[in-house]
Amino acid sequence: MTRLFVISALTLTLTACEGEHGHPHEAPAAPTTAAADDKEHGDHDHGAGAANPSAHATIGPHGGEVKALGALKAEALFTPSGLMVWVTDASGAAASGVTGEATIQSASSVITAPLGGMSDHLHAPATLVHGQPANAVLTLKTASGEAKSGSFSVAAVGLSLHDHTPMHGGAVGMWGETHVELVRREAVVRFFVSDARRAPITAGVSGAVLLGAAQVPLTFDPATGALNGEVPGLADGQAVTLVATVQDETFTLTFQPG
């Protein structure tokens, strides 16, 4: 998979607002731009980690707490829209055919919800409050029917405001309060669209990849908040420019290989 970073965020319809709304945080050669952006958004926490797990916990690649549940390993990340769980086998590869449920306790409620598939992880929906403690008991069941349980807890629910942790192993850019993570495998692209605290945006999203003078339309999946598509002619190592409309605001983000 080609690694990418964001070099620009320009609006198609609001060009004059570029300096106010564009957030090209991933640009490696623009320290003055990044410094100005951090000054403008002094309370934003970029990459500080999502969940703030308990002391001495093992932290996974998405910033969540990792525990072994039988032959599986689960990374649990608490977000305001619920619990995200990545499950791997002993070799670290994504485990397939895993189902389960989570009992999530917060200051306001206790709920039990099934873990449903969402992109590359499992998700248990819950309404959690950023900054409040939470804990969960996960029960995972393998394809063979073996069930294992484990408990996870955090000092405070994240993601932190404008956290840029890659949730899907891609590159993250931001326009205004909207985050976009690009995951690319050769000519197949997926753009995961989320809000200021990285909760998926599941309505009012459309987009295309700009390839020369042409636009290659993408298909939006409301279950995952992802724009998906194959872009014929997109070469390995070539920049990828997304033209997106998110809830009536149109912008572009350009991702450069890094």
ABEGO torsion letter per residue (X at the ends): XBBBBBABBBBAABAAAAAAABBBAABAABAAAAAAAAAABAABBBGAEAAGBBBGBBBBAAGBBBBBBEABBBBBBBBAAEBBBBBBBAAGBBBBGBBEBBBBBBAABBBBBBBBBBEABBBBBBBBBBGBBBBBBBBBBBAAGBBBBBBBBBABBOBBBGBABBAAGBBBBBBEABBBBBBBBEABBBBBBBBAAGBBBABGBBBBBBBEABBBBBBBBAAAGBBBEBBBGBBBGBBBBBBBBBGGBBBBBBBBBX
